[in-house]
Amino acid sequence: MEENILNVTAEDGSTISVRVLDIIDSAKFNKSFIIYTVNGDDSNIFASILNESESSYSLDLISDEEEINYINQEIDRVVEEMKSEEN
């Protein structure tokens, strides 16, 4: 499986390498969401709002309940796809 690694800037200014599982551009929310793992630990899957500037990426917390419900469904889909790729 191809590794898609993205370096993002955390709130404290540090840089974190994340493995991108999927990026979802949502017209409904007018946002891009990223589903990812950190430090090669595939047992914990995270999702954030992806912000892109000319020179870097940053992640924001998803706090809207409707967005959380939407992204949880997307995480379930990604997990199912990962399982089917393993077989």
Backbone as XML, in Angstrom:
<?xml version="1.0"?>
<chain id="A" units="angstrom">
  <residue number="1" name="MET">
    <atom name="N" x="0.842" y="-1.183" z="0.000"/>
    <atom name="CA" x="0.000" y="0.000" z="0.000"/>
    <atom name="C" x="0.889" y="1.249" z="0.000"/>
  </residue>
  <residue number="2" name="GLU">
    <atom name="N" x="0.538" y="2.194" z="-0.803"/>
    <atom name="CA" x="1.299" y="3.428" z="-0.906"/>
    <atom name="C" x="1.092" y="4.281" z="0.338"/>
  </residue>
  <residue number="3" name="GLU">
    <atom name="N" x="2.191" y="4.819" z="0.851"/>
    <atom name="CA" x="2.124" y="5.673" z="2.029"/>
    <atom name="C" x="1.960" y="7.128" z="1.595"/>
  </residue>
  <residue number="4" name="ASN">
    <atom name="N" x="0.974" y="7.794" z="2.126"/>
    <atom name="CA" x="0.767" y="9.217" z="1.877"/>
    <atom name="C" x="1.042" y="9.958" z="3.174"/>
  </residue>
  <residue number="5" name="ILE">
    <atom name="N" x="2.231" y="10.514" z="3.284"/>
    <atom name="CA" x="2.644" y="11.203" z="4.503"/>
    <atom name="C" x="2.531" y="12.706" z="4.280"/>
  </residue>
  <residue number="6" name="LEU">
    <atom name="N" x="1.950" y="13.373" z="5.260"/>
    <atom name="CA" x="1.767" y="14.816" z="5.196"/>
    <atom name="C" x="2.330" y="15.414" z="6.481"/>
  </residue>
  <residue number="7" name="ASN">
    <atom name="N" x="3.145" y="16.443" z="6.346"/>
    <atom name="CA" x="3.661" y="17.149" z="7.517"/>
    <atom name="C" x="2.723" y="18.299" z="7.824"/>
  </residue>
  <residue number="8" name="VAL">
    <atom name="N" x="2.207" y="18.313" z="9.049"/>
    <atom name="CA" x="1.273" y="19.361" z="9.448"/>
    <atom name="C" x="1.809" y="20.086" z="10.673"/>
  </residue>
  <residue number="9" name="THR">
    <atom name="N" x="1.350" y="21.311" z="10.839"/>
    <atom name="CA" x="1.756" y="22.122" z="11.977"/>
    <atom name="C" x="0.690" y="22.024" z="13.063"/>
  </residue>
  <residue number="10" name="ALA">
    <atom name="N" x="1.112" y="21.653" z="14.258"/>
    <atom name="CA" x="0.197" y="21.555" z="15.394"/>
    <atom name="C" x="-0.007" y="22.934" z="16.006"/>
  </residue>
  <residue number="11" name="GLU">
    <atom name="N" x="-0.993" y="23.021" z="16.904"/>
    <atom name="CA" x="-1.302" y="24.310" z="17.537"/>
    <atom name="C" x="-0.110" y="24.907" z="18.267"/>
  </residue>
  <residue number="12" name="ASP">
    <atom name="N" x="0.750" y="24.029" z="18.818"/>
    <atom name="CA" x="1.901" y="24.540" z="19.565"/>
    <atom name="C" x="3.075" y="24.910" z="18.650"/>
  </residue>
  <residue number="13" name="GLY">
    <atom name="N" x="2.871" y="24.785" z="17.329"/>
    <atom name="CA" x="3.913" y="25.157" z="16.384"/>
    <atom name="C" x="4.804" y="24.006" z="15.957"/>
  </residue>
  <residue number="14" name="SER">
    <atom name="N" x="4.675" y="22.851" z="16.605"/>
    <atom name="CA" x="5.491" y="21.706" z="16.223"/>
    <atom name="C" x="4.955" y="21.085" z="14.933"/>
  </residue>
  <residue number="15" name="THR">
    <atom name="N" x="5.812" y="20.326" z="14.272"/>
    <atom name="CA" x="5.425" y="19.659" z="13.037"/>
    <atom name="C" x="5.227" y="18.171" z="13.312"/>
  </residue>
  <residue number="16" name="ILE">
    <atom name="N" x="4.134" y="17.634" z="12.795"/>
    <atom name="CA" x="3.792" y="16.229" z="12.994"/>
    <atom name="C" x="3.631" y="15.587" z="11.621"/>
  </residue>
  <residue number="17" name="SER">
    <atom name="N" x="4.180" y="14.380" z="11.477"/>
    <atom name="CA" x="3.969" y="13.618" z="10.248"/>
    <atom name="C" x="2.778" y="12.700" z="10.450"/>
  </residue>
  <residue number="18" name="VAL">
    <atom name="N" x="1.811" y="12.804" z="9.547"/>
    <atom name="CA" x="0.625" y="11.957" z="9.643"/>
    <atom name="C" x="0.495" y="11.135" z="8.364"/>
  </residue>
  <residue number="19" name="ARG">
    <atom name="N" x="-0.038" y="9.925" z="8.511"/>
    <atom name="CA" x="-0.325" y="9.082" z="7.347"/>
    <atom name="C" x="-1.758" y="9.352" z="6.931"/>
  </residue>
  <residue number="20" name="VAL">
    <atom name="N" x="-1.925" y="9.887" z="5.750"/>
    <atom name="CA" x="-3.245" y="10.260" z="5.250"/>
    <atom name="C" x="-3.965" y="9.012" z="4.756"/>
  </residue>
  <residue number="21" name="LEU">
    <atom name="N" x="-5.145" y="8.765" z="5.327"/>
    <atom name="CA" x="-5.981" y="7.667" z="4.869"/>
    <atom name="C" x="-6.979" y="8.153" z="3.833"/>
  </residue>
  <residue number="22" name="ASP">
    <atom name="N" x="-7.462" y="9.373" z="3.996"/>
    <atom name="CA" x="-8.392" y="9.950" z="3.034"/>
    <atom name="C" x="-8.514" y="11.446" z="3.297"/>
  </residue>
  <residue number="23" name="ILE">
    <atom name="N" x="-8.792" y="12.175" z="2.239"/>
    <atom name="CA" x="-9.129" y="13.594" z="2.346"/>
    <atom name="C" x="-10.491" y="13.755" z="1.694"/>
  </residue>
  <residue number="24" name="ILE">
    <atom name="N" x="-11.418" y="14.331" z="2.419"/>
    <atom name="CA" x="-12.785" y="14.501" z="1.936"/>
    <atom name="C" x="-13.065" y="15.985" z="1.780"/>
  </residue>
  <residue number="25" name="ASP">
    <atom name="N" x="-13.378" y="16.382" z="0.557"/>
    <atom name="CA" x="-13.795" y="17.759" z="0.301"/>
    <atom name="C" x="-15.315" y="17.792" z="0.378"/>
  </residue>
  <residue number="26" name="SER">
    <atom name="N" x="-15.835" y="18.503" z="1.359"/>
    <atom name="CA" x="-17.280" y="18.542" z="1.583"/>
    <atom name="C" x="-17.851" y="19.872" z="1.115"/>
  </residue>
  <residue number="27" name="ALA">
    <atom name="N" x="-18.674" y="19.796" z="0.079"/>
    <atom name="CA" x="-19.365" y="20.996" z="-0.384"/>
    <atom name="C" x="-20.403" y="21.439" z="0.640"/>
  </residue>
  <residue number="28" name="LYS">
    <atom name="N" x="-21.012" y="20.462" z="1.314"/>
    <atom name="CA" x="-22.043" y="20.777" z="2.312"/>
    <atom name="C" x="-21.491" y="21.680" z="3.416"/>
  </residue>
  <residue number="29" name="PHE">
    <atom name="N" x="-20.283" y="21.350" z="3.903"/>
    <atom name="CA" x="-19.688" y="22.115" z="4.999"/>
    <atom name="C" x="-18.675" y="23.149" z="4.499"/>
  </residue>
  <residue number="30" name="ASN">
    <atom name="N" x="-18.397" y="23.131" z="3.193"/>
    <atom name="CA" x="-17.417" y="24.030" z="2.595"/>
    <atom name="C" x="-16.067" y="23.917" z="3.300"/>
  </residue>
  <residue number="31" name="LYS">
    <atom name="N" x="-15.659" y="22.654" z="3.553"/>
    <atom name="CA" x="-14.411" y="22.373" z="4.250"/>
    <atom name="C" x="-13.791" y="21.110" z="3.674"/>
  </residue>
  <residue number="32" name="SER">
    <atom name="N" x="-12.509" y="20.959" z="3.928"/>
    <atom name="CA" x="-11.825" y="19.704" z="3.649"/>
    <atom name="C" x="-11.545" y="19.032" z="4.983"/>
  </residue>
  <residue number="33" name="PHE">
    <atom name="N" x="-11.826" y="17.744" z="5.032"/>
    <atom name="CA" x="-11.547" y="16.947" z="6.228"/>
    <atom name="C" x="-10.465" y="15.940" z="5.882"/>
  </residue>
  <residue number="34" name="ILE">
    <atom name="N" x="-9.635" y="15.622" z="6.861"/>
    <atom name="CA" x="-8.586" y="14.634" z="6.673"/>
    <atom name="C" x="-8.783" y="13.518" z="7.693"/>
  </residue>
  <residue number="35" name="ILE">
    <atom name="N" x="-8.660" y="12.295" z="7.228"/>
    <atom name="CA" x="-8.704" y="11.118" z="8.098"/>
    <atom name="C" x="-7.294" y="10.550" z="8.082"/>
  </residue>
  <residue number="36" name="TYR">
    <atom name="N" x="-6.720" y="10.320" z="9.269"/>
    <atom name="CA" x="-5.294" y="10.011" z="9.327"/>
    <atom name="C" x="-4.915" y="9.219" z="10.571"/>
  </residue>
  <residue number="37" name="THR">
    <atom name="N" x="-3.681" y="8.681" z="10.534"/>
    <atom name="CA" x="-3.063" y="8.070" z="11.707"/>
    <atom name="C" x="-1.784" y="8.847" z="12.003"/>
  </residue>
  <residue number="38" name="VAL">
    <atom name="N" x="-1.275" y="8.680" z="13.220"/>
    <atom name="CA" x="-0.068" y="9.387" z="13.647"/>
    <atom name="C" x="0.960" y="8.366" z="14.109"/>
  </residue>
  <residue number="39" name="ASN">
    <atom name="N" x="2.204" y="8.599" z="13.749"/>
    <atom name="CA" x="3.331" y="7.770" z="14.193"/>
    <atom name="C" x="3.174" y="6.294" z="13.841"/>
  </residue>
  <residue number="40" name="GLY">
    <atom name="N" x="2.536" y="6.009" z="12.716"/>
    <atom name="CA" x="2.431" y="4.632" z="12.257"/>
    <atom name="C" x="1.502" y="3.754" z="13.069"/>
  </residue>
  <residue number="41" name="ASP">
    <atom name="N" x="0.729" y="4.338" z="13.963"/>
    <atom name="CA" x="-0.196" y="3.577" z="14.799"/>
    <atom name="C" x="-1.567" y="3.543" z="14.127"/>
  </residue>
  <residue number="42" name="ASP">
    <atom name="N" x="-1.829" y="2.452" z="13.374"/>
    <atom name="CA" x="-3.089" y="2.345" z="12.651"/>
    <atom name="C" x="-4.268" y="1.976" z="13.540"/>
  </residue>
  <residue number="43" name="SER">
    <atom name="N" x="-4.024" y="1.715" z="14.815"/>
    <atom name="CA" x="-5.137" y="1.356" z="15.713"/>
    <atom name="C" x="-5.912" y="2.594" z="16.161"/>
  </residue>
  <residue number="44" name="ASN">
    <atom name="N" x="-5.323" y="3.770" z="16.012"/>
    <atom name="CA" x="-6.004" y="5.017" z="16.354"/>
    <atom name="C" x="-6.149" y="5.860" z="15.106"/>
  </residue>
  <residue number="45" name="ILE">
    <atom name="N" x="-7.396" y="6.066" z="14.686"/>
    <atom name="CA" x="-7.676" y="6.861" z="13.500"/>
    <atom name="C" x="-8.284" y="8.188" z="13.935"/>
  </residue>
  <residue number="46" name="PHE">
    <atom name="N" x="-7.742" y="9.258" z="13.379"/>
    <atom name="CA" x="-8.170" y="10.597" z="13.741"/>
    <atom name="C" x="-8.789" y="11.298" z="12.534"/>
  </residue>
  <residue number="47" name="ALA">
    <atom name="N" x="-9.538" y="12.347" z="12.808"/>
    <atom name="CA" x="-10.087" y="13.191" z="11.753"/>
    <atom name="C" x="-10.010" y="14.635" z="12.217"/>
  </residue>
  <residue number="48" name="SER">
    <atom name="N" x="-9.721" y="15.511" z="11.267"/>
    <atom name="CA" x="-9.621" y="16.940" z="11.553"/>
    <atom name="C" x="-10.068" y="17.715" z="10.328"/>
  </residue>
  <residue number="49" name="ILE">
    <atom name="N" x="-10.254" y="19.001" z="10.545"/>
    <atom name="CA" x="-10.468" y="19.913" z="9.422"/>
    <atom name="C" x="-9.084" y="20.234" z="8.871"/>
  </residue>
  <residue number="50" name="LEU">
    <atom name="N" x="-8.917" y="20.096" z="7.564"/>
    <atom name="CA" x="-7.628" y="20.349" z="6.926"/>
    <atom name="C" x="-7.619" y="21.756" z="6.346"/>
  </residue>
  <residue number="51" name="ASN">
    <atom name="N" x="-6.655" y="22.541" z="6.791"/>
    <atom name="CA" x="-6.460" y="23.893" z="6.265"/>
    <atom name="C" x="-5.156" y="23.913" z="5.496"/>
  </residue>
  <residue number="52" name="GLU">
    <atom name="N" x="-5.201" y="24.440" z="4.293"/>
    <atom name="CA" x="-4.015" y="24.488" z="3.450"/>
    <atom name="C" x="-3.672" y="25.937" z="3.144"/>
  </residue>
  <residue number="53" name="SER">
    <atom name="N" x="-2.409" y="26.287" z="3.394"/>
    <atom name="CA" x="-1.921" y="27.601" z="2.992"/>
    <atom name="C" x="-0.895" y="27.367" z="1.879"/>
  </residue>
  <residue number="54" name="GLU">
    <atom name="N" x="-0.299" y="28.422" z="1.399"/>
    <atom name="CA" x="0.660" y="28.276" z="0.299"/>
    <atom name="C" x="1.852" y="27.412" z="0.689"/>
  </residue>
  <residue number="55" name="SER">
    <atom name="N" x="2.241" y="27.445" z="1.953"/>
    <atom name="CA" x="3.470" y="26.750" z="2.344"/>
    <atom name="C" x="3.281" y="25.633" z="3.366"/>
  </residue>
  <residue number="56" name="SER">
    <atom name="N" x="2.069" y="25.476" z="3.913"/>
    <atom name="CA" x="1.920" y="24.458" z="4.954"/>
    <atom name="C" x="0.475" y="24.014" z="5.093"/>
  </residue>
  <residue number="57" name="TYR">
    <atom name="N" x="0.311" y="22.978" z="5.893"/>
    <atom name="CA" x="-1.008" y="22.458" z="6.246"/>
    <atom name="C" x="-1.178" y="22.583" z="7.752"/>
  </residue>
  <residue number="58" name="SER">
    <atom name="N" x="-2.399" y="22.826" z="8.179"/>
    <atom name="CA" x="-2.687" y="22.792" z="9.614"/>
    <atom name="C" x="-4.012" y="22.070" z="9.812"/>
  </residue>
  <residue number="59" name="LEU">
    <atom name="N" x="-4.197" y="21.561" z="11.011"/>
    <atom name="CA" x="-5.394" y="20.796" z="11.348"/>
    <atom name="C" x="-6.172" y="21.507" z="12.432"/>
  </residue>
  <residue number="60" name="ASP">
    <atom name="N" x="-7.484" y="21.527" z="12.279"/>
    <atom name="CA" x="-8.361" y="22.113" z="13.290"/>
    <atom name="C" x="-9.292" y="21.040" z="13.831"/>
  </residue>
  <residue number="61" name="LEU">
    <atom name="N" x="-9.668" y="21.216" z="15.060"/>
    <atom name="CA" x="-10.595" y="20.309" z="15.729"/>
    <atom name="C" x="-11.977" y="20.409" z="15.095"/>
  </residue>
  <residue number="62" name="ILE">
    <atom name="N" x="-12.614" y="19.258" z="14.931"/>
    <atom name="CA" x="-13.996" y="19.232" z="14.451"/>
    <atom name="C" x="-14.876" y="19.323" z="15.692"/>
  </residue>
  <residue number="63" name="SER">
    <atom name="N" x="-15.633" y="20.411" z="15.815"/>
    <atom name="CA" x="-16.428" y="20.600" z="17.024"/>
    <atom name="C" x="-17.925" y="20.650" z="16.752"/>
  </residue>
  <residue number="64" name="ASP">
    <atom name="N" x="-18.319" y="20.857" z="15.509"/>
    <atom name="CA" x="-19.732" y="20.913" z="15.153"/>
    <atom name="C" x="-20.310" y="19.498" z="15.144"/>
  </residue>
  <residue number="65" name="GLU">
    <atom name="N" x="-21.411" y="19.289" z="15.836"/>
    <atom name="CA" x="-21.975" y="17.944" z="15.972"/>
    <atom name="C" x="-22.348" y="17.332" z="14.620"/>
  </residue>
  <residue number="66" name="GLU">
    <atom name="N" x="-22.890" y="18.136" z="13.721"/>
    <atom name="CA" x="-23.254" y="17.626" z="12.397"/>
    <atom name="C" x="-22.001" y="17.193" z="11.621"/>
  </residue>
  <residue number="67" name="GLU">
    <atom name="N" x="-20.928" y="17.961" z="11.731"/>
    <atom name="CA" x="-19.666" y="17.597" z="11.085"/>
    <atom name="C" x="-19.088" y="16.333" z="11.706"/>
  </residue>
  <residue number="68" name="ILE">
    <atom name="N" x="-19.181" y="16.210" z="13.025"/>
    <atom name="CA" x="-18.678" y="15.016" z="13.715"/>
    <atom name="C" x="-19.421" y="13.777" z="13.236"/>
  </residue>
  <residue number="69" name="ASN">
    <atom name="N" x="-20.736" y="13.854" z="13.149"/>
    <atom name="CA" x="-21.521" y="12.713" z="12.678"/>
    <atom name="C" x="-21.142" y="12.346" z="11.248"/>
  </residue>
  <residue number="70" name="TYR">
    <atom name="N" x="-20.970" y="13.360" z="10.414"/>
    <atom name="CA" x="-20.583" y="13.137" z="9.019"/>
    <atom name="C" x="-19.228" y="12.444" z="8.937"/>
  </residue>
  <residue number="71" name="ILE">
    <atom name="N" x="-18.250" y="12.952" z="9.671"/>
    <atom name="CA" x="-16.898" y="12.400" z="9.552"/>
    <atom name="C" x="-16.814" y="11.022" z="10.192"/>
  </residue>
  <residue number="72" name="ASN">
    <atom name="N" x="-17.601" y="10.742" z="11.216"/>
    <atom name="CA" x="-17.612" y="9.396" z="11.801"/>
    <atom name="C" x="-18.078" y="8.368" z="10.775"/>
  </residue>
  <residue number="73" name="GLN">
    <atom name="N" x="-19.046" y="8.721" z="9.954"/>
    <atom name="CA" x="-19.482" y="7.819" z="8.883"/>
    <atom name="C" x="-18.356" y="7.614" z="7.871"/>
  </residue>
  <residue number="74" name="GLU">
    <atom name="N" x="-17.627" y="8.675" z="7.582"/>
    <atom name="CA" x="-16.504" y="8.568" z="6.639"/>
    <atom name="C" x="-15.380" y="7.712" z="7.223"/>
  </residue>
  <residue number="75" name="ILE">
    <atom name="N" x="-15.118" y="7.837" z="8.520"/>
    <atom name="CA" x="-14.097" y="7.003" z="9.166"/>
    <atom name="C" x="-14.500" y="5.540" z="9.064"/>
  </residue>
  <residue number="76" name="ASP">
    <atom name="N" x="-15.763" y="5.238" z="9.329"/>
    <atom name="CA" x="-16.242" y="3.852" z="9.211"/>
    <atom name="C" x="-16.008" y="3.323" z="7.798"/>
  </residue>
  <residue number="77" name="ARG">
    <atom name="N" x="-16.268" y="4.157" z="6.793"/>
    <atom name="CA" x="-16.059" y="3.748" z="5.401"/>
    <atom name="C" x="-14.584" y="3.462" z="5.138"/>
  </residue>
  <residue number="78" name="VAL">
    <atom name="N" x="-13.702" y="4.329" z="5.620"/>
    <atom name="CA" x="-12.268" y="4.151" z="5.411"/>
    <atom name="C" x="-11.778" y="2.878" z="6.097"/>
  </residue>
  <residue number="79" name="VAL">
    <atom name="N" x="-12.255" y="2.623" z="7.307"/>
    <atom name="CA" x="-11.857" y="1.417" z="8.034"/>
    <atom name="C" x="-12.283" y="0.170" z="7.257"/>
  </residue>
  <residue number="80" name="GLU">
    <atom name="N" x="-13.498" y="0.171" z="6.719"/>
    <atom name="CA" x="-13.965" y="-0.962" z="5.923"/>
    <atom name="C" x="-13.099" y="-1.148" z="4.678"/>
  </residue>
  <residue number="81" name="GLU">
    <atom name="N" x="-12.724" y="-0.057" z="4.021"/>
    <atom name="CA" x="-11.855" y="-0.150" z="2.848"/>
    <atom name="C" x="-10.488" y="-0.710" z="3.222"/>
  </residue>
  <residue number="82" name="MET">
    <atom name="N" x="-9.956" y="-0.298" z="4.381"/>
    <atom name="CA" x="-8.652" y="-0.807" z="4.833"/>
    <atom name="C" x="-8.748" y="-2.312" z="5.086"/>
  </residue>
  <residue number="83" name="LYS">
    <atom name="N" x="-9.824" y="-2.752" z="5.695"/>
    <atom name="CA" x="-10.010" y="-4.176" z="5.964"/>
    <atom name="C" x="-10.084" y="-4.976" z="4.672"/>
  </residue>
  <residue number="84" name="SER">
    <atom name="N" x="-10.805" y="-4.455" z="3.680"/>
    <atom name="CA" x="-10.942" y="-5.190" z="2.428"/>
    <atom name="C" x="-9.627" y="-5.227" z="1.647"/>
  </residue>
  <residue number="85" name="GLU">
    <atom name="N" x="-8.788" y="-4.200" z="1.801"/>
    <atom name="CA" x="-7.476" y="-4.206" z="1.143"/>
    <atom name="C" x="-6.534" y="-5.220" z="1.764"/>
  </residue>
  <residue number="86" name="GLU">
    <atom name="N" x="-6.727" y="-5.517" z="3.054"/>
    <atom name="CA" x="-5.875" y="-6.489" z="3.742"/>
    <atom name="C" x="-6.169" y="-7.904" z="3.282"/>
  </residue>
  <residue number="87" name="ASN">
    <atom name="N" x="-7.381" y="-8.162" z="2.822"/>
    <atom name="CA" x="-7.780" y="-9.535" z="2.421"/>
    <atom name="C" x="-7.357" y="-9.855" z="1.015"/>
  </residue>
</chain>
